Amino acid sequence: MILPFSIVNPLTRIEVLRQLPQPGKVLVRERDIVESFQLVGEYTPPPQFAIVNISRELAVPPKKIARYLNVAVGDAVEEGAVLASRGGFGGRACRAPFSGTVTGSGRGRLLLEAPSRPVQLSALLPGTVARILPGEGAVIQAWGTFIQGVWGNGKEVFGVLRVVARGARQSLRAKKLDASLQGAIIVGGAGLDEEALEQAAEVQVGGIIVGGVSPQLMPRLLAVPFPVVVIDGVGKVSMSEVVFKLLRSLEGREVALSGIMPDLKRPVWSRLGNVERPFVAVPMPSQSGAAVDRNAPLILGSRVRALRQPYMGMSGVVVEIPSGLTLLETGARRACVKVEFEGETALVPHANLELLL
């Protein structure tokens, strides 16, 4: 029986795909040794242009807009700056859609141009360039701990790991966050609330790792400047004891944290199984350990994690694989395995489990 999987491995071969959002220039070669901050690629997007119709926005004839303008050709403006305004009852204002320079005017319109700025891509993880994707990026290989998550807010960072929660079931508390955590990647157990998130932003943490997160908080998480990675599930979910103990054993080490979510529009050749999801990667000096077998079957002794209630997020070990189908309390018959969770044993349908590789 082949199950879906998540990688939670203390020592394995890590492969991290570093891919530019648009075709560009690759700055490294195969077998190069790179540091986390080293640039591996860059591209320069085309300049941004916008035609702002001042006449229409202010409801005045094109020949009369000069008296309402706050800028002139050649002026640099910031995003949101007032380009022109009309006072009085029901006054109106026309604002810059982005930061740039006013490069032209005529017929009641302004032309706004933003210079192109190179977009640079770092290695994120120290290691060796294992593969080059011409014009696209590179695959960085290292050895160490690799933990996949289920959700991230699209940001990434490399920093020092600090465990703040006392246990896997304890949420991240605002009172536990102080200036000593500035720049650190902090680990909470069950999740976090708005107060903890605000304190984390004020302290300027480097990133956050939690077991679960409320769906209502996700819009706020997308807006913070640091990465947030959810390991076990959305909702009131404690962090798996296996994952929490592993992270606690790594406290003080430098880790790569990526909250980048899968891009299903990318071609199949670029979808490496261990980089499509948010992850925590901890490079180690050792180059030992086996690569993860993504086709591993479910057998006695397999480590698994429950995907649904009442054991959602809990991890355990398969201790028995009954033959045939098992009659459940719902009246359905399903293929099940007996799993020894943290302190109890239960029959769980295959569909409610994933392997931890």
C-alpha positions, 0 to 999 in steps of 0.5 A: 500500500502506497500512501501520501507522504511528508518528509520528516527526516533527521539526516537525509540528502536535501535538494532545494530548487532555486528557480527564477520567477522569469527566465534570466541569468544563472550565476553559478556552475555545477559543483560550485559550493555556495553559501546561503546568501550567495546569488545563484540567479537574477533577471531584470523585468521590463520597465513598468508604465502606467497612463493616469487619466487625470481628466477622467479621475477628477472629472475636468476637461483636459485643457483645465487639468494644469491648475490641479496638478501637483507634479510636473514632467521629470518629478519622482513620485512614491506609490500613493502620492497625490498626482492631482487633486480637486477640492471643494464639495466631493473633492477628488484626488488622483494617486500614483499607482506605483513609485516612479517618474512622471515622464510625459503629459498630454490630453489630460493624462500623465505617463508614469514610468518605474525603472526596472530593478534586477530581481536576485535569487539567493541559494538560501541553503549552503551546499553544492550546486547539483544541477543547473536549469539553464536560464531558470536557476539551480538545484542546491544539494546538502545533507541534514535535517529536512521537514516538510510543512503543509502551508506557508506564507510565501516568504523565506529566510536563513537564520538561527533556530530558537524553540519558544514553546515548552511543548508540542501542544503549547501555543506561541505566546506573546509574553514569550517573545522579546528582543533577544529573538530578533532575527531568530526563527522561532518554534511554537507548538500548537499555533499562534494568535493575533497578539503573538503575531503582532509581538513577533512583528514588533520584535522582528523575528526572522520566521515562525514555525508552528503546528497549526494555524487558524484559517482566519489568521491566514490573511494576516500571515500573508502580510507579515515580512517574515516566513511562517510555516505550518507543519501539521495542519490548518485549524487547532492542530498541535505540532507532532511530537516527532517534529517538535522533539526533532526541532528542539534537538536542533535549537541553536543551529542555522536553518533554512525556512521556506514558506513557498507554496507549490507552483502547479504551473511549472513544468513537470521536470522542475517539480522535485518532490521535496521542494514543492511544499514549505520546508525546514532544512538544517544543513549538517557537516556530515555527508552520510544518510540515505536519500528518502525513498518516495515510493516506500510502502506501508509496512510494520514499523512505518512512521505515520501521521494522522490527517483527520480527527480524532487523531489529526496531526498526531504521529505514531508507528504502525504495529499491525496491518490487518488483512481485508477490510475493517468495519468502522463505527460509521458502518463503512468497511475500509482498509485499516492499520493499527497505529501506536500513537502517543500513549494509545493504540487505534485502528485508522483507515489508510485514507486518514494517514500519511507516511513520515519518511 
